[in-house]
Amino acid sequence: MKIVFVGAVESSLGALISICAAGHVPDLVMTVPPHLGKRHSDYVDLTPTAKKYGVPVLYTEQTNAPETLRQIADHKPDLILVIGWSQICGPEFRAIPRIGSIGFHPSALPRLRGRGVIPWSVLMQESSVGSSLFWLGEGADDGPIAAQARYAVDPETVTARELYDRALRAVSGLLPPLLNQITEGDIPAEPQSTQGVSLCARRRPEDGQIDWTQPAADIHRLIRASGPPYPGAYTFASDGTRIVMTGVRHTQPQGYYIGLPGQIQAIDDQVFTVACGDGRCIDILEWSGAEKPPALHTKLRNQQ
């Protein structure tokens, strides 16, 4: 079976490695040029892996450009795998492979279609999440399911990094047996349910700005949702320095510190404690952007 593989991020690399190791080496890898990698916070260069297996690489800025479509069509693929790709694959693209095109989505479809799914999963306090391989169609993530994994998480502690890694393991585990199945002529395509459909809006870096008047639980959740591989939640010190926060815990015991929202209540080496809008506090465990923690009793700001 002739395969074209399309991707540009961490999950793409994991999937590519898994299918190559299972004997399903693609005939072409399509990815973004390295100088455009900054468009993705989790960008990974697929070129070294492709070269390891002797696979030619097609760099493209536009998925549906005529020249891109021509080069894909030249390989006469039976199947296209679109794993970790932010651009829409148009009808001409989808018409190229003999069998069809399979995409990957880090949720248990039909719930949480759309963009920014992993951060939204944390923010929505999802306790049952999943990953889906589905057949690309005209709509957003609404094609028939080819394979799916579901798993439980703790909504009070789970981080974007943990969900991302679970999704990476899921796609790497789902793809090889699915390709075996398709190679044998068994093509699974379960229509998505019309019940429980939801669509996530795109999230931008500025959505990670912390409002210290919010409750501690909400800020705790925002920091967990915005952290690696995404840009992180952020705030500003009293001197205007931007501080990115990526590790957090609830301060114990509750009610010990009394202060204003955003005020630094304690400093322990590199860990500092901040008061939130409901009178509770959080400990910032991991952060960047300054040489030392903000000064005691100063206030973090919502704006620079």
ChimeraX commands (.cxc) that place a marker at each C-alpha (Angstrom):
marker #1 position 0.00,0.00,0.00 radius 0.5
marker #1 position 1.43,3.36,-1.07 radius 0.5
marker #1 position 1.22,6.02,1.65 radius 0.5
marker #1 position 1.84,9.76,1.75 radius 0.5
marker #1 position 2.49,11.06,5.26 radius 0.5
marker #1 position 1.70,14.68,6.15 radius 0.5
marker #1 position 2.72,16.35,9.45 radius 0.5
marker #1 position 4.97,18.83,11.24 radius 0.5
marker #1 position 4.72,18.40,15.04 radius 0.5
marker #1 position 5.68,16.04,17.88 radius 0.5
marker #1 position 2.71,13.73,17.31 radius 0.5
marker #1 position 3.63,13.57,13.61 radius 0.5
marker #1 position 7.11,12.33,14.46 radius 0.5
marker #1 position 5.81,9.71,16.88 radius 0.5
marker #1 position 3.33,8.45,14.30 radius 0.5
marker #1 position 5.92,8.39,11.52 radius 0.5
marker #1 position 8.38,6.43,13.63 radius 0.5
marker #1 position 5.71,3.91,14.65 radius 0.5
marker #1 position 4.49,3.15,11.12 radius 0.5
marker #1 position 8.01,2.89,9.72 radius 0.5
marker #1 position 9.01,0.49,12.50 radius 0.5
marker #1 position 5.92,-1.60,11.69 radius 0.5
marker #1 position 6.90,-1.88,8.04 radius 0.5
marker #1 position 4.56,0.76,6.62 radius 0.5
marker #1 position 7.23,3.10,5.29 radius 0.5
marker #1 position 5.55,5.93,3.36 radius 0.5
marker #1 position 6.44,6.79,-0.22 radius 0.5
marker #1 position 6.50,10.52,0.56 radius 0.5
marker #1 position 6.64,12.74,3.64 radius 0.5
marker #1 position 5.11,16.19,3.31 radius 0.5
marker #1 position 5.90,18.86,5.90 radius 0.5
marker #1 position 6.46,22.60,6.30 radius 0.5
marker #1 position 9.79,24.20,5.42 radius 0.5
marker #1 position 12.00,24.46,8.54 radius 0.5
marker #1 position 11.93,28.27,8.46 radius 0.5
marker #1 position 8.15,28.13,9.02 radius 0.5
marker #1 position 8.42,25.79,11.98 radius 0.5
marker #1 position 7.90,28.67,14.40 radius 0.5
marker #1 position 4.23,28.67,13.39 radius 0.5
marker #1 position 3.86,25.57,15.57 radius 0.5
marker #1 position 4.79,25.63,19.26 radius 0.5
marker #1 position 5.41,21.87,19.04 radius 0.5
marker #1 position 7.14,21.83,15.64 radius 0.5
marker #1 position 9.46,18.91,14.87 radius 0.5
marker #1 position 11.60,18.43,11.78 radius 0.5
marker #1 position 10.58,15.14,10.15 radius 0.5
marker #1 position 13.46,15.21,7.66 radius 0.5
marker #1 position 15.99,13.11,9.66 radius 0.5
marker #1 position 13.47,10.30,10.17 radius 0.5
marker #1 position 12.39,10.40,6.53 radius 0.5
marker #1 position 16.02,10.22,5.38 radius 0.5
marker #1 position 16.69,7.32,7.74 radius 0.5
marker #1 position 14.11,5.27,5.86 radius 0.5
marker #1 position 14.97,6.66,2.42 radius 0.5
marker #1 position 11.72,8.59,2.05 radius 0.5
marker #1 position 11.68,11.76,-0.10 radius 0.5
marker #1 position 10.46,14.92,1.62 radius 0.5
marker #1 position 8.15,17.51,0.10 radius 0.5
marker #1 position 8.26,20.93,1.78 radius 0.5
marker #1 position 5.18,23.06,1.21 radius 0.5
marker #1 position 3.71,26.28,2.53 radius 0.5
marker #1 position 0.26,25.66,1.05 radius 0.5
marker #1 position -1.43,22.27,1.23 radius 0.5
marker #1 position -3.77,22.89,-1.68 radius 0.5
marker #1 position -1.33,24.67,-4.03 radius 0.5
marker #1 position -1.41,23.13,-7.56 radius 0.5
marker #1 position 2.28,22.22,-7.45 radius 0.5
marker #1 position 1.86,20.53,-4.06 radius 0.5
marker #1 position -1.11,18.53,-5.31 radius 0.5
marker #1 position 0.77,17.54,-8.46 radius 0.5
marker #1 position 3.75,16.22,-6.53 radius 0.5
marker #1 position 1.51,14.21,-4.21 radius 0.5
marker #1 position -0.44,12.80,-7.16 radius 0.5
marker #1 position 2.80,11.76,-8.87 radius 0.5
marker #1 position 3.25,9.16,-6.12 radius 0.5
marker #1 position -0.20,7.64,-6.83 radius 0.5
marker #1 position -0.94,7.05,-3.13 radius 0.5
marker #1 position -3.52,4.58,-1.91 radius 0.5
marker #1 position -3.75,6.44,1.41 radius 0.5
marker #1 position -2.76,9.81,2.83 radius 0.5
marker #1 position -2.12,10.18,6.58 radius 0.5
marker #1 position -2.56,13.72,7.91 radius 0.5
marker #1 position -1.13,13.67,11.44 radius 0.5
marker #1 position -0.43,17.01,13.15 radius 0.5
marker #1 position -1.28,19.42,10.35 radius 0.5
marker #1 position -3.11,22.72,10.87 radius 0.5
marker #1 position -4.09,23.49,7.27 radius 0.5
marker #1 position -7.38,22.44,5.70 radius 0.5
marker #1 position -7.07,19.67,3.11 radius 0.5
marker #1 position -9.35,20.68,0.25 radius 0.5
marker #1 position -11.43,18.46,-2.06 radius 0.5
marker #1 position -8.71,18.20,-4.70 radius 0.5
marker #1 position -6.26,17.01,-2.06 radius 0.5
marker #1 position -8.74,14.46,-0.69 radius 0.5
marker #1 position -9.49,13.18,-4.19 radius 0.5
marker #1 position -5.90,12.08,-4.82 radius 0.5
marker #1 position -5.58,8.85,-2.76 radius 0.5
marker #1 position -7.33,5.70,-3.98 radius 0.5
marker #1 position -8.71,4.75,-0.56 radius 0.5
marker #1 position -8.91,8.12,1.18 radius 0.5
marker #1 position -7.21,10.40,3.69 radius 0.5
marker #1 position -7.04,9.76,7.43 radius 0.5
marker #1 position -6.63,12.58,9.93 radius 0.5
marker #1 position -5.81,12.58,13.63 radius 0.5
marker #1 position -7.64,14.48,16.36 radius 0.5
marker #1 position -6.70,14.50,20.08 radius 0.5
marker #1 position -10.23,13.97,21.40 radius 0.5
marker #1 position -12.84,11.24,21.48 radius 0.5
marker #1 position -14.87,12.51,18.54 radius 0.5
marker #1 position -17.53,13.78,18.08 radius 0.5
marker #1 position -16.80,15.70,21.31 radius 0.5
marker #1 position -14.35,18.59,21.11 radius 0.5
marker #1 position -13.91,19.01,17.39 radius 0.5
marker #1 position -11.98,22.06,16.17 radius 0.5
marker #1 position -8.86,23.83,17.41 radius 0.5
marker #1 position -6.91,24.01,20.67 radius 0.5
marker #1 position -8.49,20.77,21.82 radius 0.5
marker #1 position -5.92,19.81,24.47 radius 0.5
marker #1 position -6.00,23.16,26.32 radius 0.5
marker #1 position -9.79,23.17,26.08 radius 0.5
marker #1 position -9.90,19.64,27.51 radius 0.5
marker #1 position -8.13,20.91,30.63 radius 0.5
marker #1 position -10.22,24.08,30.85 radius 0.5
marker #1 position -13.47,22.14,30.42 radius 0.5
marker #1 position -12.42,19.78,33.23 radius 0.5
marker #1 position -12.80,16.71,31.05 radius 0.5
marker #1 position -12.35,13.45,32.96 radius 0.5
marker #1 position -12.80,11.12,29.98 radius 0.5
marker #1 position -10.74,12.05,26.92 radius 0.5
marker #1 position -9.42,10.27,23.89 radius 0.5
marker #1 position -7.79,10.30,20.47 radius 0.5
marker #1 position -9.33,9.59,17.08 radius 0.5
marker #1 position -8.21,8.60,13.61 radius 0.5
marker #1 position -10.94,9.58,11.15 radius 0.5
marker #1 position -11.56,9.89,7.42 radius 0.5
marker #1 position -11.20,13.44,6.17 radius 0.5
marker #1 position -14.31,15.01,4.66 radius 0.5
marker #1 position -15.70,18.45,3.95 radius 0.5
marker #1 position -16.52,19.32,7.56 radius 0.5
marker #1 position -14.33,19.99,10.58 radius 0.5
marker #1 position -13.28,16.68,12.16 radius 0.5
marker #1 position -16.64,15.12,11.33 radius 0.5
marker #1 position -15.63,12.19,9.10 radius 0.5
marker #1 position -16.20,8.51,9.94 radius 0.5
marker #1 position -14.02,7.05,12.68 radius 0.5
marker #1 position -11.28,4.66,11.59 radius 0.5
marker #1 position -9.88,3.98,15.09 radius 0.5
marker #1 position -10.25,5.53,18.51 radius 0.5
marker #1 position -8.78,5.29,22.01 radius 0.5
marker #1 position -10.38,6.55,25.23 radius 0.5
marker #1 position -8.77,7.08,28.63 radius 0.5
marker #1 position -9.61,8.61,32.01 radius 0.5
marker #1 position -7.69,11.54,33.50 radius 0.5
marker #1 position -7.88,13.54,36.72 radius 0.5
marker #1 position -9.39,16.91,35.73 radius 0.5
marker #1 position -7.97,18.56,38.86 radius 0.5
marker #1 position -4.34,17.79,38.11 radius 0.5
marker #1 position -3.94,16.90,34.42 radius 0.5
marker #1 position -1.73,19.18,32.34 radius 0.5
marker #1 position -1.56,19.96,28.63 radius 0.5
marker #1 position 1.76,18.12,28.47 radius 0.5
marker #1 position 0.24,14.98,29.95 radius 0.5
marker #1 position -2.69,15.06,27.54 radius 0.5
marker #1 position -0.39,15.72,24.60 radius 0.5
marker #1 position 1.82,12.77,25.53 radius 0.5
marker #1 position -1.22,10.52,25.95 radius 0.5
marker #1 position -2.42,11.54,22.49 radius 0.5
marker #1 position 1.04,10.89,21.03 radius 0.5
marker #1 position 1.12,7.40,22.53 radius 0.5
marker #1 position -2.41,6.78,21.31 radius 0.5
marker #1 position -1.78,7.68,17.67 radius 0.5
marker #1 position 1.50,5.74,17.66 radius 0.5
marker #1 position -0.36,2.72,18.99 radius 0.5
marker #1 position -3.46,3.00,16.80 radius 0.5
marker #1 position -1.85,3.54,13.41 radius 0.5
marker #1 position 0.17,0.33,12.79 radius 0.5
marker #1 position -2.72,-2.10,13.41 radius 0.5
marker #1 position -5.08,0.16,11.45 radius 0.5
marker #1 position -2.72,0.13,8.46 radius 0.5
marker #1 position -2.47,-3.66,8.72 radius 0.5
marker #1 position -6.26,-3.82,8.69 radius 0.5
marker #1 position -6.58,-1.53,5.66 radius 0.5
marker #1 position -3.85,-3.41,3.80 radius 0.5
marker #1 position -5.89,-6.59,4.22 radius 0.5
marker #1 position -8.90,-4.88,2.66 radius 0.5
marker #1 position -10.82,-4.20,5.87 radius 0.5
marker #1 position -11.52,-0.46,5.90 radius 0.5
marker #1 position -13.21,0.65,9.16 radius 0.5
marker #1 position -15.42,3.75,8.87 radius 0.5
marker #1 position -17.88,4.20,11.73 radius 0.5
marker #1 position -20.08,7.29,11.25 radius 0.5
marker #1 position -19.75,9.77,14.11 radius 0.5
marker #1 position -22.66,10.08,16.48 radius 0.5
marker #1 position -24.88,13.13,16.14 radius 0.5
marker #1 position -25.11,13.28,19.94 radius 0.5
marker #1 position -22.58,15.11,22.12 radius 0.5
marker #1 position -21.03,17.12,19.30 radius 0.5
marker #1 position -19.02,20.18,20.35 radius 0.5
marker #1 position -16.67,22.54,18.51 radius 0.5
marker #1 position -13.65,24.25,20.09 radius 0.5
marker #1 position -12.57,27.76,19.11 radius 0.5
marker #1 position -8.96,28.50,18.27 radius 0.5
marker #1 position -6.78,29.55,21.20 radius 0.5
marker #1 position -4.09,32.21,20.83 radius 0.5
marker #1 position -1.06,32.98,23.05 radius 0.5
marker #1 position -2.84,36.00,24.55 radius 0.5
marker #1 position -5.55,33.69,25.88 radius 0.5
marker #1 position -2.99,32.57,28.44 radius 0.5
marker #1 position -2.89,35.95,30.20 radius 0.5
marker #1 position -3.73,35.54,33.88 radius 0.5
marker #1 position -6.42,37.62,35.58 radius 0.5
marker #1 position -5.54,37.49,39.28 radius 0.5
marker #1 position -9.06,38.54,40.30 radius 0.5
marker #1 position -10.25,35.08,39.21 radius 0.5
marker #1 position -10.57,32.18,41.70 radius 0.5
marker #1 position -7.44,30.15,42.47 radius 0.5
marker #1 position -8.92,27.00,40.89 radius 0.5
marker #1 position -9.52,28.80,37.59 radius 0.5
marker #1 position -5.99,30.24,37.47 radius 0.5
marker #1 position -4.53,26.85,38.44 radius 0.5
marker #1 position -6.46,25.32,35.54 radius 0.5
marker #1 position -5.35,27.99,33.07 radius 0.5
marker #1 position -1.68,27.43,33.92 radius 0.5
marker #1 position -2.07,23.67,33.45 radius 0.5
marker #1 position -3.92,24.16,30.16 radius 0.5
marker #1 position -1.48,26.68,28.69 radius 0.5
marker #1 position 1.83,25.01,29.54 radius 0.5
marker #1 position 4.19,22.98,27.32 radius 0.5
marker #1 position 4.07,22.20,24.48 radius 0.5
marker #1 position 2.07,25.45,24.29 radius 0.5
marker #1 position 3.41,28.97,25.09 radius 0.5
marker #1 position 2.31,29.04,28.75 radius 0.5
marker #1 position 0.16,31.25,30.96 radius 0.5
marker #1 position 1.68,34.63,31.73 radius 0.5
marker #1 position 1.53,37.71,33.90 radius 0.5
marker #1 position 3.61,40.85,34.49 radius 0.5
marker #1 position 5.77,41.78,37.46 radius 0.5
marker #1 position 5.49,45.26,38.98 radius 0.5
marker #1 position 8.37,46.45,36.77 radius 0.5
marker #1 position 6.62,45.20,33.60 radius 0.5
marker #1 position 8.67,42.02,33.19 radius 0.5
marker #1 position 6.66,39.27,31.53 radius 0.5
marker #1 position 6.68,36.06,33.57 radius 0.5
marker #1 position 5.54,32.79,31.98 radius 0.5
marker #1 position 4.15,30.23,34.43 radius 0.5
marker #1 position 4.15,26.53,33.61 radius 0.5
marker #1 position 4.08,24.66,36.95 radius 0.5
marker #1 position 1.55,25.20,39.74 radius 0.5
marker #1 position 0.01,23.71,42.88 radius 0.5
marker #1 position -2.61,24.82,45.38 radius 0.5
marker #1 position -1.12,26.45,48.49 radius 0.5
marker #1 position -1.55,24.55,51.75 radius 0.5
marker #1 position -3.01,25.12,54.22 radius 0.5
marker #1 position -5.87,27.07,52.70 radius 0.5
marker #1 position -6.58,30.38,54.37 radius 0.5
marker #1 position -3.10,30.84,55.82 radius 0.5
marker #1 position -2.10,33.78,53.64 radius 0.5
marker #1 position -4.24,36.89,53.41 radius 0.5
marker #1 position -3.55,39.39,50.66 radius 0.5
marker #1 position -4.74,41.18,47.56 radius 0.5
marker #1 position -5.26,39.43,44.20 radius 0.5
marker #1 position -1.90,39.06,42.44 radius 0.5
marker #1 position 0.13,39.87,45.56 radius 0.5
marker #1 position 3.23,37.80,46.33 radius 0.5
marker #1 position 2.65,36.18,49.74 radius 0.5
marker #1 position 5.77,34.04,50.17 radius 0.5
marker #1 position 9.03,33.10,48.45 radius 0.5
marker #1 position 10.88,29.82,48.97 radius 0.5
marker #1 position 13.97,29.74,46.77 radius 0.5
marker #1 position 12.47,29.75,43.23 radius 0.5
marker #1 position 8.91,28.92,44.31 radius 0.5
marker #1 position 6.59,31.84,45.08 radius 0.5
marker #1 position 3.03,32.07,46.36 radius 0.5
marker #1 position 0.40,34.36,44.85 radius 0.5
marker #1 position -3.00,35.41,46.21 radius 0.5
marker #1 position -6.00,35.01,43.89 radius 0.5
marker #1 position -9.40,36.66,43.64 radius 0.5
marker #1 position -11.23,34.30,45.99 radius 0.5
marker #1 position -8.74,34.74,48.82 radius 0.5
marker #1 position -6.99,31.45,48.13 radius 0.5
marker #1 position -3.39,31.14,46.94 radius 0.5
marker #1 position -1.37,29.13,44.45 radius 0.5
marker #1 position 2.32,28.21,44.45 radius 0.5
marker #1 position 4.18,28.85,41.21 radius 0.5
marker #1 position 6.62,25.96,40.85 radius 0.5
marker #1 position 7.98,26.52,37.33 radius 0.5
marker #1 position 8.33,29.84,35.59 radius 0.5
marker #1 position 10.55,31.82,33.23 radius 0.5
marker #1 position 11.16,35.35,32.02 radius 0.5
marker #1 position 12.96,36.88,35.01 radius 0.5
marker #1 position 16.19,36.20,36.87 radius 0.5
marker #1 position 14.52,35.89,40.27 radius 0.5
marker #1 position 10.99,35.68,41.71 radius 0.5
marker #1 position 8.96,38.88,42.08 radius 0.5
marker #1 position 9.60,40.74,45.33 radius 0.5
marker #1 position 7.60,39.85,48.42 radius 0.5
marker #1 position 4.27,41.68,48.77 radius 0.5
marker #1 position 4.52,43.26,45.32 radius 0.5
marker #1 position 1.57,42.70,42.98 radius 0.5
marker #1 position 1.55,40.88,39.67 radius 0.5
marker #1 position -0.30,42.74,36.96 radius 0.5
marker #1 position -2.76,41.77,34.25 radius 0.5
marker #1 position -1.23,44.25,31.80 radius 0.5
marker #1 position 2.36,45.25,31.02 radius 0.5
marker link #1:1,2 radius 0.2
marker link #1:2,3 radius 0.2
marker link #1:3,4 radius 0.2
marker link #1:4,5 radius 0.2
marker link #1:5,6 radius 0.2
marker link #1:6,7 radius 0.2
marker link #1:7,8 radius 0.2
marker link #1:8,9 radius 0.2
marker link #1:9,10 radius 0.2
marker link #1:10,11 radius 0.2
marker link #1:11,12 radius 0.2
marker link #1:12,13 radius 0.2
marker link #1:13,14 radius 0.2
marker link #1:14,15 radius 0.2
marker link #1:15,16 radius 0.2
marker link #1:16,17 radius 0.2
marker link #1:17,18 radius 0.2
marker link #1:18,19 radius 0.2
marker link #1:19,20 radius 0.2
marker link #1:20,21 radius 0.2
marker link #1:21,22 radius 0.2
marker link #1:22,23 radius 0.2
marker link #1:23,24 radius 0.2
marker link #1:24,25 radius 0.2
marker link #1:25,26 radius 0.2
marker link #1:26,27 radius 0.2
marker link #1:27,28 radius 0.2
marker link #1:28,29 radius 0.2
marker link #1:29,30 radius 0.2
marker link #1:30,31 radius 0.2
marker link #1:31,32 radius 0.2
marker link #1:32,33 radius 0.2
marker link #1:33,34 radius 0.2
marker link #1:34,35 radius 0.2
marker link #1:35,36 radius 0.2
marker link #1:36,37 radius 0.2
marker link #1:37,38 radius 0.2
marker link #1:38,39 radius 0.2
marker link #1:39,40 radius 0.2
marker link #1:40,41 radius 0.2
marker link #1:41,42 radius 0.2
marker link #1:42,43 radius 0.2
marker link #1:43,44 radius 0.2
marker link #1:44,45 radius 0.2
marker link #1:45,46 radius 0.2
marker link #1:46,47 radius 0.2
marker link #1:47,48 radius 0.2
marker link #1:48,49 radius 0.2
marker link #1:49,50 radius 0.2
marker link #1:50,51 radius 0.2
marker link #1:51,52 radius 0.2
marker link #1:52,53 radius 0.2
marker link #1:53,54 radius 0.2
marker link #1:54,55 radius 0.2
marker link #1:55,56 radius 0.2
marker link #1:56,57 radius 0.2
marker link #1:57,58 radius 0.2
marker link #1:58,59 radius 0.2
marker link #1:59,60 radius 0.2
marker link #1:60,61 radius 0.2
marker link #1:61,62 radius 0.2
marker link #1:62,63 radius 0.2
marker link #1:63,64 radius 0.2
marker link #1:64,65 radius 0.2
marker link #1:65,66 radius 0.2
marker link #1:66,67 radius 0.2
marker link #1:67,68 radius 0.2
marker link #1:68,69 radius 0.2
marker link #1:69,70 radius 0.2
marker link #1:70,71 radius 0.2
marker link #1:71,72 radius 0.2
marker link #1:72,73 radius 0.2
marker link #1:73,74 radius 0.2
marker link #1:74,75 radius 0.2
marker link #1:75,76 radius 0.2
marker link #1:76,77 radius 0.2
marker link #1:77,78 radius 0.2
marker link #1:78,79 radius 0.2
marker link #1:79,80 radius 0.2
marker link #1:80,81 radius 0.2
marker link #1:81,82 radius 0.2
marker link #1:82,83 radius 0.2
marker link #1:83,84 radius 0.2
marker link #1:84,85 radius 0.2
marker link #1:85,86 radius 0.2
marker link #1:86,87 radius 0.2
marker link #1:87,88 radius 0.2
marker link #1:88,89 radius 0.2
marker link #1:89,90 radius 0.2
marker link #1:90,91 radius 0.2
marker link #1:91,92 radius 0.2
marker link #1:92,93 radius 0.2
marker link #1:93,94 radius 0.2
marker link #1:94,95 radius 0.2
marker link #1:95,96 radius 0.2
marker link #1:96,97 radius 0.2
marker link #1:97,98 radius 0.2
marker link #1:98,99 radius 0.2
marker link #1:99,100 radius 0.2
marker link #1:100,101 radius 0.2
marker link #1:101,102 radius 0.2
marker link #1:102,103 radius 0.2
marker link #1:103,104 radius 0.2
marker link #1:104,105 radius 0.2
marker link #1:105,106 radius 0.2
marker link #1:106,107 radius 0.2
marker link #1:107,108 radius 0.2
marker link #1:108,109 radius 0.2
marker link #1:109,110 radius 0.2
marker link #1:110,111 radius 0.2
marker link #1:111,112 radius 0.2
marker link #1:112,113 radius 0.2
marker link #1:113,114 radius 0.2
marker link #1:114,115 radius 0.2
marker link #1:115,116 radius 0.2
marker link #1:116,117 radius 0.2
marker link #1:117,118 radius 0.2
marker link #1:118,119 radius 0.2
marker link #1:119,120 radius 0.2
marker link #1:120,121 radius 0.2
marker link #1:121,122 radius 0.2
marker link #1:122,123 radius 0.2
marker link #1:123,124 radius 0.2
marker link #1:124,125 radius 0.2
marker link #1:125,126 radius 0.2
marker link #1:126,127 radius 0.2
marker link #1:127,128 radius 0.2
marker link #1:128,129 radius 0.2
marker link #1:129,130 radius 0.2
marker link #1:130,131 radius 0.2
marker link #1:131,132 radius 0.2
marker link #1:132,133 radius 0.2
marker link #1:133,134 radius 0.2
marker link #1:134,135 radius 0.2
marker link #1:135,136 radius 0.2
marker link #1:136,137 radius 0.2
marker link #1:137,138 radius 0.2
marker link #1:138,139 radius 0.2
marker link #1:139,140 radius 0.2
marker link #1:140,141 radius 0.2
marker link #1:141,142 radius 0.2
marker link #1:142,143 radius 0.2
marker link #1:143,144 radius 0.2
marker link #1:144,145 radius 0.2
marker link #1:145,146 radius 0.2
marker link #1:146,147 radius 0.2
marker link #1:147,148 radius 0.2
marker link #1:148,149 radius 0.2
marker link #1:149,150 radius 0.2
marker link #1:150,151 radius 0.2
marker link #1:151,152 radius 0.2
marker link #1:152,153 radius 0.2
marker link #1:153,154 radius 0.2
marker link #1:154,155 radius 0.2
marker link #1:155,156 radius 0.2
marker link #1:156,157 radius 0.2
marker link #1:157,158 radius 0.2
marker link #1:158,159 radius 0.2
marker link #1:159,160 radius 0.2
marker link #1:160,161 radius 0.2
marker link #1:161,162 radius 0.2
marker link #1:162,163 radius 0.2
marker link #1:163,164 radius 0.2
marker link #1:164,165 radius 0.2
marker link #1:165,166 radius 0.2
marker link #1:166,167 radius 0.2
marker link #1:167,168 radius 0.2
marker link #1:168,169 radius 0.2
marker link #1:169,170 radius 0.2
marker link #1:170,171 radius 0.2
marker link #1:171,172 radius 0.2
marker link #1:172,173 radius 0.2
marker link #1:173,174 radius 0.2
marker link #1:174,175 radius 0.2
marker link #1:175,176 radius 0.2
marker link #1:176,177 radius 0.2
marker link #1:177,178 radius 0.2
marker link #1:178,179 radius 0.2
marker link #1:179,180 radius 0.2
marker link #1:180,181 radius 0.2
marker link #1:181,182 radius 0.2
marker link #1:182,183 radius 0.2
marker link #1:183,184 radius 0.2
marker link #1:184,185 radius 0.2
marker link #1:185,186 radius 0.2
marker link #1:186,187 radius 0.2
marker link #1:187,188 radius 0.2
marker link #1:188,189 radius 0.2
marker link #1:189,190 radius 0.2
marker link #1:190,191 radius 0.2
marker link #1:191,192 radius 0.2
marker link #1:192,193 radius 0.2
marker link #1:193,194 radius 0.2
marker link #1:194,195 radius 0.2
marker link #1:195,196 radius 0.2
marker link #1:196,197 radius 0.2
marker link #1:197,198 radius 0.2
marker link #1:198,199 radius 0.2
marker link #1:199,200 radius 0.2
marker link #1:200,201 radius 0.2
marker link #1:201,202 radius 0.2
marker link #1:202,203 radius 0.2
marker link #1:203,204 radius 0.2
marker link #1:204,205 radius 0.2
marker link #1:205,206 radius 0.2
marker link #1:206,207 radius 0.2
marker link #1:207,208 radius 0.2
marker link #1:208,209 radius 0.2
marker link #1:209,210 radius 0.2
marker link #1:210,211 radius 0.2
marker link #1:211,212 radius 0.2
marker link #1:212,213 radius 0.2
marker link #1:213,214 radius 0.2
marker link #1:214,215 radius 0.2
marker link #1:215,216 radius 0.2
marker link #1:216,217 radius 0.2
marker link #1:217,218 radius 0.2
marker link #1:218,219 radius 0.2
marker link #1:219,220 radius 0.2
marker link #1:220,221 radius 0.2
marker link #1:221,222 radius 0.2
marker link #1:222,223 radius 0.2
marker link #1:223,224 radius 0.2
marker link #1:224,225 radius 0.2
marker link #1:225,226 radius 0.2
marker link #1:226,227 radius 0.2
marker link #1:227,228 radius 0.2
marker link #1:228,229 radius 0.2
marker link #1:229,230 radius 0.2
marker link #1:230,231 radius 0.2
marker link #1:231,232 radius 0.2
marker link #1:232,233 radius 0.2
marker link #1:233,234 radius 0.2
marker link #1:234,235 radius 0.2
marker link #1:235,236 radius 0.2
marker link #1:236,237 radius 0.2
marker link #1:237,238 radius 0.2
marker link #1:238,239 radius 0.2
marker link #1:239,240 radius 0.2
marker link #1:240,241 radius 0.2
marker link #1:241,242 radius 0.2
marker link #1:242,243 radius 0.2
marker link #1:243,244 radius 0.2
marker link #1:244,245 radius 0.2
marker link #1:245,246 radius 0.2
marker link #1:246,247 radius 0.2
marker link #1:247,248 radius 0.2
marker link #1:248,249 radius 0.2
marker link #1:249,250 radius 0.2
marker link #1:250,251 radius 0.2
marker link #1:251,252 radius 0.2
marker link #1:252,253 radius 0.2
marker link #1:253,254 radius 0.2
marker link #1:254,255 radius 0.2
marker link #1:255,256 radius 0.2
marker link #1:256,257 radius 0.2
marker link #1:257,258 radius 0.2
marker link #1:258,259 radius 0.2
marker link #1:259,260 radius 0.2
marker link #1:260,261 radius 0.2
marker link #1:261,262 radius 0.2
marker link #1:262,263 radius 0.2
marker link #1:263,264 radius 0.2
marker link #1:264,265 radius 0.2
marker link #1:265,266 radius 0.2
marker link #1:266,267 radius 0.2
marker link #1:267,268 radius 0.2
marker link #1:268,269 radius 0.2
marker link #1:269,270 radius 0.2
marker link #1:270,271 radius 0.2
marker link #1:271,272 radius 0.2
marker link #1:272,273 radius 0.2
marker link #1:273,274 radius 0.2
marker link #1:274,275 radius 0.2
marker link #1:275,276 radius 0.2
marker link #1:276,277 radius 0.2
marker link #1:277,278 radius 0.2
marker link #1:278,279 radius 0.2
marker link #1:279,280 radius 0.2
marker link #1:280,281 radius 0.2
marker link #1:281,282 radius 0.2
marker link #1:282,283 radius 0.2
marker link #1:283,284 radius 0.2
marker link #1:284,285 radius 0.2
marker link #1:285,286 radius 0.2
marker link #1:286,287 radius 0.2
marker link #1:287,288 radius 0.2
marker link #1:288,289 radius 0.2
marker link #1:289,290 radius 0.2
marker link #1:290,291 radius 0.2
marker link #1:291,292 radius 0.2
marker link #1:292,293 radius 0.2
marker link #1:293,294 radius 0.2
marker link #1:294,295 radius 0.2
marker link #1:295,296 radius 0.2
marker link #1:296,297 radius 0.2
marker link #1:297,298 radius 0.2
marker link #1:298,299 radius 0.2
marker link #1:299,300 radius 0.2
marker link #1:300,301 radius 0.2
marker link #1:301,302 radius 0.2
marker link #1:302,303 radius 0.2
marker link #1:303,304 radius 0.2
view
